[in-house]
Amino acid sequence: ELKHLFFPQKNKKSLIIMRRSIALRFVRLLFLLAFVMVATAYEKSPVVTETIGDDSNGEDIQYLYKVPKLSSGPRALFLLFHGCAHDAFDWFEKDENNCPKCRGLPIEVSIAHFAYEQNMAVLAISSNKGCWQRNPDASRVYKVLKKFSEKDGTDIGDLAHKEHVDVYAFGASSGGTFVSHVLPQIFEDHFGHLKMRLKGAISQIAAPPEVEKITLPMVFSHMPKDERIARAVRNTVDQMQKSSDVPVKESELHPMKLHETFFRDNAPPGYYETYESEKMFEALKTNGYLDDEGYLKEDQRRSDWRDVVCGSLEGENRFAPDSPCENNKSWTSELMNVAWASHEMRFDTFAEDVKFLIEASHFGNRAIEFEDELDDSNDLEFHEKRASQEGEGPAPAPSARDFDLMSQSGGENGRTPTRTNRPTKRGQPEFPSHWGPVPLLQTRDYRQYPPPYDEYFGSGTVVKWILKQQDMDRENPERAAKNDEEEATKQSGDDEDDGEAEQKEEIEFPKRWGDPPEIQTMDYVELPPPYGHGSSTLRNWIEENLRRDAEFRLPKRREKPEVEEEEEEEEVILLVVLVVAALKSDALIVIMFYYTLLLYFKVSIVLRARAVKV
């Protein structure tokens, strides 16, 4: 192209088009250069390691946390409690600058990363002596939570400005016992000192507490091979279904089949290469450690599998990247425990369990943001009064099948459906139209609706509203009769318009808008056409997307003049990206980006004008 530019062999029109093509390529590369520089200037949130001196027993308290750096959030705080023989450094990947002691075990990292991706701050604490105990670990956890809650917005984002921070917790083995037995008591005892509220907990491979002590949504994940814990979980869930409205869920973790990419698929990206996973699987299969279906024949803790996967004493068979695969400290050792499924932390049901907790702690509560406005007394009196009221409890839990859930185990491992004590029916029944809309502001209690709506559950405010409307109908029969006539007239007209109604119901939102808000107010307003009626939350969401569409709607571009096919630019662009990615971000990058944008727009305008003349 440069040859033709300086030694033209074609007509003037082709020469102008060729010059325009070269100039646009140059501007495009400059724009890409500036964009990559700015992109590399924003680093991911680092893992922060801190220590608190513990005067009670002389042992320092170590904890690590990671906070999403987004324009809004984090939405909540997620606490992580390790098992015996582990510590807080297992939850994050090793970073020579921020966390050189971190081990980054694959299951722990996957759990922490998923919570982080949900826009939650992640906080991991180390126990005093390996396993978690009520004393002195309860006081140690309180000190960490108190210290964390006192940080400013620079460190913990929007959590610093919230009046009450929602907290969720996960624990395995002794950590699972701690989150279900001890942690709720910590939040209850220090309610006035912590601006946090425990919303739910996941207890994995640990015995559940007594039924009367379960006061918040919980998930109990167990492995059927551990018959003692499995029997205790099943008994607890059965009793909860019969005698309590507190949402609970049971998740079973069955053995997993090994296959060629098992180690790569069950670890975060970059832990295992595909060829490494294939060689490790082949070594286990060839040496008789797997049965015909691909399951482990015996507990890896009592097996010598390391000799064929992680290297023998003679230095042979080193297929695992973390050889020699030390117990409790290596990736491969943990994944072998995961496959055997007797007593090991698992990730495959974690996403489903977290969604259960979030829905269980908010479903049925339409006025969660107004709860402090509904009561004039302070928070402590507010909760004491709630606890003294009979027939009230937390909101019902949704079914796990209502979600499109991620799972690494799939159906091949024979997981049984989870069990929950959710109500008979969810949502709201269809009330008579002459009753008007359901009250928007509601209390957070949980009651059964009066007949004929007794299959539904919800706020006591709605119960009072239903009873009031029924009394008004009994006192004024003409009111109900007139409504029946109107309904009959409507029904006759609706039969003719069924096709149109079905068509309206099938209206879908544009895919570019994403999913509608999951949590919405229960008022009933008119939505922008052609979307019918719904909540004010949905209306605001639709109007915001319509506004964005109007702002970013671009005019149709003029057709480009035909030019010869351009040569591929991938190698040049890749080289630019690699060079720029190595640069450090500073003020010069922002200045270059600003002036490059000005240059891009000015050159584009000039070239477009010349192209029009041509």
BELWO-V183584 format. One record per backbone hydrogen bond with DSSP energy under -0.5 kcal/mol. NH is the residue of the N-H (numbers start at 1). CO is the residue of the C=O. If there is no record, write none. Layout:
NH CO
NH CO
This chain:
5 1
6 2
7 3
15 11
16 12
17 13
18 14
19 15
20 16
21 17
22 18
23 19
24 20
25 21
26 22
27 23
28 24
29 25
30 26
31 27
32 28
33 29
34 30
35 31
36 32
37 33
38 34
39 35
40 36
41 37
41 38
42 38
42 39
43 41
48 65
49 47
50 63
52 61
55 53
57 54
58 54
61 52
62 60
63 50
64 124
65 48
66 122
70 68
74 119
75 119
76 119
77 166
78 121
79 77
79 168
80 123
81 170
82 125
86 83
90 87
91 88
92 89
95 99
99 95
102 99
103 89
104 89
104 92
105 90
109 105
110 106
111 107
112 108
113 109
114 110
115 111
116 112
117 113
118 114
118 115
119 116
120 115
121 76
122 66
123 78
124 64
125 80
126 62
129 131
131 129
137 133
138 134
140 136
141 137
142 138
143 139
144 140
145 141
146 142
147 143
148 144
149 145
150 146
150 147
151 148
155 152
156 152
157 153
158 73
159 156
160 157
161 158
162 158
165 195
167 197
168 77
169 200
170 79
171 202
172 81
173 204
175 172
177 173
178 174
179 175
180 176
181 177
182 177
182 178
183 178
185 182
186 182
187 183
188 184
189 185
190 186
191 188
193 190
194 190
196 194
197 165
199 167
199 197
200 167
201 217
202 169
203 201
203 219
204 171
204 202
205 221
213 210
214 211
215 213
217 199
218 247
219 201
220 249
221 203
221 219
222 251
224 222
225 341
226 223
227 225
230 226
231 227
232 228
233 229
234 230
235 231
236 232
237 233
238 234
239 235
240 236
241 237
242 238
243 239
244 240
249 218
250 419
251 220
253 222
254 252
256 339
258 294
262 259
265 261
266 262
267 264
271 268
277 273
278 274
279 275
280 276
281 277
282 278
283 279
284 280
285 281
286 282
287 283
288 285
289 284
290 284
291 295
294 291
297 289
302 299
303 300
307 304
308 305
309 305
310 306
311 306
311 317
312 316
315 312
319 309
319 317
320 309
323 320
325 322
329 326
330 326
334 330
335 331
336 332
337 333
338 334
339 335
340 336
341 337
342 337
350 347
351 347
353 349
354 350
355 351
356 352
357 353
358 354
359 355
360 356
361 357
362 358
362 359
363 359
365 362
366 364
368 365
370 367
371 368
373 370
374 370
375 372
382 378
383 379
384 380
385 381
386 382
387 383
388 384
389 385
389 386
392 389
402 399
403 400
405 403
414 411
419 250
421 248
425 455
431 429
435 432
436 433
447 458
449 456
453 450
456 453
458 447
463 459
464 460
465 461
466 462
467 463
468 464
469 465
470 466
471 467
472 468
473 469
474 470
475 471
476 472
479 476
480 476
481 477
482 478
483 479
484 480
485 481
486 482
487 483
488 484
489 485
490 486
491 487
492 488
493 489
494 490
495 491
496 492
497 493
498 495
501 497
502 498
503 499
504 500
505 501
506 502
507 504
513 510
514 511
520 518
525 534
527 532
531 528
534 525
539 535
540 536
541 537
542 538
543 539
544 540
545 541
546 542
547 543
548 544
549 545
550 546
551 547
552 548
553 550
554 552
573 569
574 570
575 571
576 572
577 573
578 574
579 575
580 576
581 577
582 578
582 579
583 580
589 586
590 586
591 587
592 588
593 589
594 590
595 591
596 592
597 593
598 594
599 595
600 596
601 597
602 598
603 599
604 600
605 601
606 602
607 603
608 604
609 605
610 606
611 607
612 608
613 609
614 610
